[in-house]
């Protein structure tokens, strides 16, 4: 050749076998990573729902003490995944008089905590705080009573406890029913 090059023709790139081996290795790594990533997402969703509920409970206690009136807190989903509305929340908390329901709504005395997708709340679905911020029995709204809420997603659980005095605490135990 006039420019001094050789006649050798070198091909650059990958062979089909090399590409297939690379894809097979990537598929194996992905199949190992997907289940752990799925568990990570479920844990994240559960923790977010847990934080939402704790914040709602603390806000409800503070609001009750500040306005010197009872405040009701519920998750926005029940134990079977059904939606809980403000009316349902008040009903679960034994507030059934039409005038009382209107008063609670108008005074913003009902807080619904946002639960993530597929998250369920078992045990007590409503928490009622008295005018002093103490936790009350949801059936009578008169007697002080400690409450617990168990938040579940698949087999993962978080338990939130509310003491008689209205203090909110987290206990990572708890069982889903």
C-alpha positions as CSV (number, residue, x, y, z in Angstrom):
1,X,0.0,0.0,0.0
2,X,1.3,3.4,-0.9
3,X,1.0,4.9,2.7
4,X,2.9,2.1,4.3
5,X,-0.1,0.4,6.0
6,X,-0.5,-3.4,6.2
7,X,-3.2,-5.5,4.7
8,X,-4.3,-6.8,8.1
9,X,-7.9,-5.9,8.8
10,X,-8.6,-5.8,12.6
11,X,-12.2,-5.9,13.7
12,X,-13.0,-3.9,16.9
13,X,-16.0,-4.8,19.0
14,X,-17.5,-7.7,20.9
15,X,-18.5,-11.1,19.6
16,X,-22.0,-12.4,20.1
17,X,-20.8,-14.9,22.7
18,X,-19.2,-12.2,24.8
19,X,-22.4,-10.1,24.7
20,X,-24.5,-13.1,25.7
21,X,-22.2,-13.9,28.6
22,X,-22.3,-10.3,29.8
23,X,-26.1,-10.3,29.6
24,X,-26.4,-13.6,31.5
25,X,-24.2,-12.2,34.3
26,X,-26.3,-9.0,34.5
27,X,-29.4,-11.1,34.7
28,X,-28.1,-13.2,37.5
29,X,-27.0,-10.1,39.5
30,X,-30.4,-8.5,38.9
31,X,-32.3,-11.6,40.1
32,X,-30.3,-11.4,43.3
33,X,-30.8,-7.7,43.8
34,X,-34.6,-7.4,43.1
35,X,-35.9,-9.2,46.2
36,X,-33.7,-7.2,48.5
37,X,-34.7,-4.0,46.7
38,X,-38.3,-4.9,47.1
39,X,-37.8,-5.5,50.9
40,X,-36.1,-2.2,51.1
41,X,-39.1,-0.4,49.5
42,X,-41.5,-2.2,51.9
43,X,-39.4,-1.2,54.9
44,X,-39.3,2.4,53.6
45,X,-43.1,2.5,53.1
46,X,-43.7,1.0,56.6
47,X,-41.3,3.5,58.2
48,X,-42.9,6.4,56.4
49,X,-46.4,5.3,57.5
50,X,-45.1,4.9,61.0
51,X,-43.7,8.4,61.1
52,X,-46.9,9.8,59.6
53,X,-48.9,8.2,62.4
54,X,-46.5,9.3,65.2
55,X,-46.6,12.9,63.8
56,X,-50.4,12.9,63.7
57,X,-50.6,11.6,67.3
58,X,-48.2,14.3,68.5
59,X,-50.0,17.0,66.6
60,X,-53.4,15.7,67.9
61,X,-52.2,15.8,71.5
62,X,-50.7,19.3,71.1
63,X,-53.8,20.6,69.4
64,X,-56.1,19.1,72.1
65,X,-54.1,20.8,74.9
66,X,-53.8,24.1,73.0
67,X,-57.5,24.5,72.2
68,X,-58.7,22.7,75.4
69,X,-61.0,20.4,73.5
70,X,-61.0,16.7,72.5
71,X,-59.2,15.8,69.3
72,X,-59.5,12.5,67.4
73,X,-56.7,10.9,65.4
74,X,-57.2,8.0,62.9
75,X,-55.2,6.4,60.1
76,X,-56.7,6.9,56.7
77,X,-56.9,3.1,56.2
78,X,-58.4,0.4,58.3
79,X,-57.2,-3.1,59.1
80,X,-58.6,-4.5,55.9
81,X,-57.3,-1.6,53.8
82,X,-60.7,0.2,53.6
83,X,-60.6,4.0,53.5
84,X,-61.4,5.8,56.7
85,X,-63.0,9.2,56.3
86,X,-63.5,11.9,58.9
87,X,-67.0,10.7,59.5
88,X,-65.9,7.1,60.0
89,X,-63.1,8.2,62.3
90,X,-65.6,10.1,64.5
91,X,-67.9,7.2,64.5
92,X,-65.1,4.9,65.6
93,X,-64.4,7.3,68.4
94,X,-68.0,7.2,69.6
95,X,-68.8,10.8,68.4
96,X,-72.2,10.2,66.9
97,X,-74.3,13.3,67.6
98,X,-74.7,15.3,64.4
99,X,-74.0,18.6,66.1
100,X,-70.8,17.2,67.7
101,X,-69.7,15.9,64.3
102,X,-70.1,19.3,62.7
103,X,-68.2,20.9,65.6
104,X,-65.3,18.5,65.3
105,X,-65.1,19.1,61.5
106,X,-65.4,22.9,61.7
107,X,-62.8,23.2,64.5
108,X,-60.4,20.9,62.7
109,X,-60.4,18.4,65.6
110,X,-60.0,15.3,63.5
111,X,-56.6,14.3,62.1
112,X,-56.2,11.5,59.5
113,X,-52.7,10.0,59.2
114,X,-51.7,9.1,55.7
115,X,-50.8,5.4,55.4
116,X,-48.7,4.1,52.5
117,X,-49.9,1.6,49.9
118,X,-50.8,-1.8,51.3
119,X,-50.1,-0.7,54.9
120,X,-52.7,-1.7,57.4
121,X,-53.3,-0.6,60.9
122,X,-54.7,-3.1,63.5
123,X,-55.9,-2.9,67.0
124,X,-57.2,0.6,68.0
125,X,-58.0,2.6,64.9
126,X,-58.8,5.8,66.7
127,X,-57.1,7.7,69.4
128,X,-58.9,10.4,71.4
129,X,-57.0,13.1,73.3
130,X,-58.7,15.0,76.1
131,X,-58.5,18.7,76.6
132,X,-55.4,18.1,78.7
133,X,-53.7,15.9,76.1
134,X,-54.4,12.7,77.9
135,X,-55.5,9.5,76.0
136,X,-59.1,8.6,76.4
137,X,-61.0,5.4,75.9
138,X,-62.5,5.6,72.4
139,X,-65.7,4.0,73.3
140,X,-66.7,6.3,76.2
141,X,-64.4,9.4,75.7
142,X,-64.3,9.8,79.4
143,X,-62.1,7.2,81.0
144,X,-58.3,7.5,80.5
145,X,-56.9,4.6,78.6
146,X,-53.5,3.7,77.1
147,X,-53.7,2.7,73.4
148,X,-51.6,0.9,70.9
149,X,-51.6,0.9,67.1
150,X,-49.9,-1.8,65.2
151,X,-48.9,-0.8,61.7
152,X,-48.3,-3.8,59.3
153,X,-46.9,-4.3,55.8
154,X,-46.5,-8.0,54.8
155,X,-44.8,-9.5,57.8
156,X,-43.1,-6.3,59.0
157,X,-44.7,-4.5,61.9
158,X,-44.3,-1.4,64.0
159,X,-46.2,-0.8,67.2
160,X,-47.0,2.7,68.5
161,X,-48.0,3.1,72.1
162,X,-49.9,6.0,73.6
163,X,-49.8,6.2,77.4
164,X,-52.7,7.4,79.6
165,X,-51.0,10.7,79.9
166,X,-50.8,11.0,76.1
167,X,-47.1,10.3,75.5
168,X,-46.4,8.7,72.2
169,X,-43.7,6.0,71.9
170,X,-42.5,3.5,69.4
171,X,-42.1,-0.2,70.0
172,X,-40.7,-2.2,67.1
173,X,-42.5,-5.3,68.2
174,X,-46.1,-6.1,67.6
175,X,-47.9,-8.7,65.6
176,X,-50.3,-8.3,62.7
177,X,-53.6,-10.0,62.8
